[in-house]
Amino acid sequence: MPHRKLEGKKSLFIVTGASRGIGREIVLQCAARAADASAFLITARNEAALVEVKTAIKNKNKNARVWIVVCDMADLNDEAKMSFDTVMREITEQDTYESLFLFHNAGYLGDVSKKALKLNDAENWAEFLNANFVNMILLNNLILKWITNLTCPKRYIINLSSILAIQGFVSFTQHACGKAAREAFFRGLAVEEPSIRVLNYAPGPVLTDMYKIVQEKSYDPTIRKAYTVNENGNSAAKSDVHVAQLTPEQTVTKLVRILNDDQYESGAHVDYFDDEEQSV
């Protein structure tokens, strides 16, 4: 039996965008699989939802320690950075862990209502890149300032990416720019810091709030139709564009399996739809 990298290990899990969707599912699956007394730092904008996630963690791992930082990644100001520093100090002073799993999940879709040649609002671009790229880097580096290879022997960084980071798609140009920039940063980090295992994971089209946004706001009628789903989670209309519909549970289960097997090249882009042989 292969040596599992996540299963049964006493680890520190840090998840952004942890209040719902993929982020919430990551937290809950990790809580169910991690060793007793693992630790969780969960962050998102919605405090009430984070409190609910904390309760769910405790239900799956009763001795887990859970810290919450309420933060909008679009506004990682000095106060927010101080909150993260305070929590990271507490975490590192209270215990040691076999592994760090840092999941960069937070982000938003961007403007799907315009073609690439119409994305001319400098303020909108600055806001989008700050939220989806720049502030993600700042938080990543803040955390790694505290969790060095001396304080935690195994460190894993998981960037929730997209096929759009490497392939163009109608209506998603701004979103693709954010995902491509993130992957470029993590590829650089992977070669500069070989002690850190980096994974760029494309989760596939997951049934989250993004579906509704695309259906309502995409400038392209074919894309709107492809992203329309009914109350049962199935396509509500036929379209020339086929978009798969995955649940958070499906894609996170695949992600956890990839992390457990630990056979990917650090910095690699791995897609949910990759064959097992292709995803290592």
C-alpha positions in Angstrom: 0.0 0.0 0.0 1.5 3.4 -0.9 2.5 5.8 1.8 -0.3 8.4 2.1 0.8 12.0 2.4 -2.4 13.4 3.9 -4.3 10.5 5.4 -3.9 10.1 9.1 -1.3 12.8 9.5 -1.3 15.5 12.1 -1.3 18.5 9.8 -2.1 22.2 9.6 -4.7 23.0 7.0 -5.1 26.6 5.7 -8.0 27.2 3.3 -9.1 30.5 1.7 -12.6 30.8 0.5 -13.6 28.2 3.1 -17.2 29.2 3.8 -18.8 27.5 0.8 -18.4 25.5 -2.4 -15.1 23.9 -3.1 -13.3 25.5 -0.1 -15.8 24.2 2.4 -15.6 20.7 0.9 -11.8 20.8 1.1 -12.0 21.6 4.8 -14.5 18.9 5.6 -12.7 16.2 3.6 -9.4 17.1 5.2 -11.0 17.1 8.7 -12.4 13.6 8.1 -9.0 12.2 6.9 -6.5 14.0 9.1 -5.1 12.8 12.4 -6.7 13.8 15.7 -5.6 17.2 16.9 -4.8 18.6 13.5 -5.3 22.3 13.1 -7.3 24.4 10.7 -7.2 28.1 9.7 -10.2 28.9 7.6 -10.9 32.3 6.0 -13.6 33.9 3.9 -15.8 37.0 4.0 -18.8 35.5 5.8 -18.2 35.0 9.5 -21.5 33.2 10.2 -20.7 30.6 7.5 -17.2 30.1 8.8 -18.6 29.4 12.3 -20.8 26.8 10.8 -17.8 25.2 9.0 -15.9 25.2 12.3 -18.7 23.2 13.9 -18.7 20.8 11.0 -14.9 20.4 11.4 -15.4 19.5 15.1 -18.0 17.0 14.2 -15.5 15.1 12.0 -12.3 15.7 14.1 -13.4 16.5 17.6 -10.0 17.5 18.9 -9.1 19.7 15.9 -8.1 23.2 16.7 -9.8 25.8 14.5 -8.9 29.4 13.9 -11.1 31.8 11.9 -10.0 35.0 10.1 -12.7 37.0 8.4 -11.2 38.6 5.4 -12.1 39.7 1.9 -9.2 38.9 -0.4 -10.0 42.0 -2.4 -9.0 44.0 0.6 -6.0 42.4 2.3 -5.2 45.6 4.3 -2.9 46.1 7.2 -5.6 45.1 9.7 -6.2 41.9 7.9 -2.5 41.1 7.7 -2.2 41.8 11.4 -5.0 39.3 12.1 -3.3 36.6 10.1 0.0 37.3 11.8 -1.6 37.0 15.2 -3.3 33.7 14.4 -0.1 32.3 12.8 1.9 33.2 15.9 -0.7 31.3 18.1 -0.6 28.3 15.8 3.2 28.0 15.7 3.6 28.6 19.4 1.0 26.0 20.5 2.0 22.9 18.6 4.0 21.3 15.8 2.7 19.5 12.7 4.0 16.9 10.3 2.7 18.8 7.3 1.2 22.1 6.1 -1.5 22.0 3.4 -2.2 25.5 2.1 -5.1 25.7 -0.2 -5.5 28.9 -2.3 -9.1 28.6 -3.2 -10.5 32.2 -2.9 -11.1 34.2 -6.0 -13.9 35.5 -8.2 -14.9 35.0 -11.7 -14.2 38.4 -13.3 -16.1 40.2 -16.0 -17.7 37.7 -18.4 -20.0 40.3 -20.0 -17.4 41.7 -22.3 -15.1 40.4 -25.1 -11.3 40.8 -24.5 -11.2 44.0 -26.6 -13.9 45.6 -24.4 -12.1 45.0 -21.1 -10.8 48.6 -21.0 -11.5 49.7 -17.4 -8.2 50.1 -15.6 -9.8 50.3 -12.2 -11.7 47.1 -12.8 -8.5 45.3 -13.8 -6.6 46.6 -10.8 -9.4 45.4 -8.4 -9.6 42.0 -10.1 -5.8 41.4 -10.1 -5.5 42.5 -6.5 -8.2 40.1 -5.3 -7.2 37.1 -7.5 -3.5 37.5 -7.8 -1.6 40.1 -5.8 -3.2 39.6 -2.5 -3.0 35.9 -2.9 0.8 36.2 -3.2 1.0 38.5 -0.2 -1.0 36.0 2.0 1.0 33.0 0.7 4.2 34.7 1.6 3.0 35.8 5.0 2.0 32.3 5.9 5.3 30.8 4.7 7.1 33.4 6.8 5.7 31.6 9.8 5.7 28.0 8.4 9.3 27.4 7.3 10.9 24.1 6.5 12.4 24.2 10.0 9.0 24.5 11.7 7.1 22.1 9.4 9.0 19.4 7.6 6.5 18.9 4.8 4.8 21.8 3.1 2.2 21.5 0.3 0.7 24.5 -1.6 -2.4 23.8 -3.7 -3.5 26.5 -6.1 -7.1 26.1 -7.3 -6.6 26.8 -10.9 -8.5 26.2 -14.2 -8.1 24.8 -17.7 -8.4 28.5 -18.6 -4.9 29.1 -17.3 -3.6 27.2 -20.4 -6.5 27.4 -22.9 -8.6 30.2 -24.3 -12.3 30.1 -23.9 -15.0 32.6 -25.1 -16.2 35.0 -22.4 -13.6 34.0 -19.8 -10.6 36.2 -20.8 -10.3 38.1 -17.5 -10.8 35.0 -15.4 -8.1 33.2 -17.5 -5.6 36.1 -16.9 -6.0 35.7 -13.2 -5.6 31.9 -13.3 -2.6 32.0 -15.7 -0.8 34.6 -13.5 -1.3 32.5 -10.4 0.1 29.4 -12.1 3.1 31.4 -13.3 3.9 32.5 -9.8 3.6 29.0 -8.4 5.7 27.5 -11.1 8.4 30.0 -10.2 8.0 29.2 -6.5 8.3 25.5 -7.2 11.7 25.8 -8.9 13.0 28.3 -6.4 11.9 26.4 -3.3 12.3 22.7 -3.8 11.4 21.9 -0.2 7.8 23.0 -1.0 5.5 20.7 -3.0 3.3 22.9 -5.3 0.2 21.7 -7.2 -1.9 23.8 -9.6 -5.2 21.9 -9.6 -7.9 22.6 -12.2 -11.1 21.3 -10.5 -13.3 21.3 -13.7 -16.6 23.0 -14.0 -18.1 22.7 -10.5 -21.7 23.5 -9.7 -21.1 26.6 -7.5 -22.4 30.2 -7.7 -20.2 30.7 -10.7 -22.7 28.8 -12.9 -25.4 31.3 -12.2 -23.2 34.3 -12.8 -22.1 32.9 -16.2 -25.7 32.0 -17.1 -26.9 35.5 -16.3 -24.0 37.7 -17.4 -22.0 36.1 -20.2 -22.1 38.2 -23.4 -22.3 35.0 -25.4 -25.7 33.3 -25.7 -24.1 29.9 -26.4 -22.1 30.1 -23.2 -25.2 31.3 -21.2 -27.1 28.3 -22.5 -24.3 25.8 -21.8 -24.1 27.0 -18.1 -27.9 27.0 -17.5 -28.9 24.2 -15.1 -32.2 23.2 -13.7 -33.1 22.5 -10.1 -31.8 19.0 -10.4 -28.4 20.2 -11.5 -28.8 19.1 -15.1 -28.6 21.1 -18.3 -31.7 23.1 -18.8 -31.2 23.5 -22.5 -29.2 21.9 -25.3 -26.1 23.8 -26.4 -23.3 23.3 -29.0 -20.9 23.8 -26.1 -20.7 20.9 -23.6 -19.9 21.9 -20.0 -19.5 19.1 -17.5 -21.3 19.6 -14.1 -19.3 18.4 -11.2 -20.1 18.6 -7.5 -17.6 20.0 -5.0 -17.5 16.5 -3.4 -16.4 14.9 -6.7 -13.6 17.3 -7.5 -12.3 17.5 -3.9 -12.3 13.7 -3.6 -10.0 13.6 -6.7 -7.8 16.4 -5.3 -7.3 14.5 -2.0 -6.4 11.4 -3.9 -3.8 13.3 -5.9 -2.3 14.8 -2.7 -2.3 11.4 -1.0 -0.5 9.7 -3.9 2.0 12.7 -4.2 3.2 11.7 -7.6 2.8 15.0 -9.5 5.8 17.1 -10.5 6.0 20.2 -8.2 4.5 23.2 -10.0 2.5 21.0 -12.4 -0.9 21.7 -13.8 -3.2 18.8 -13.0 -6.8 18.7 -14.2 -9.7 16.8 -12.8 -10.2 15.1 -16.2 -6.7 13.9 -16.6 -6.2 10.2 -16.7 -4.5 8.7 -13.7 -1.4 8.2 -15.8 -1.5 11.8 -17.0 -2.1 13.4 -13.6 1.2 12.2 -12.1 
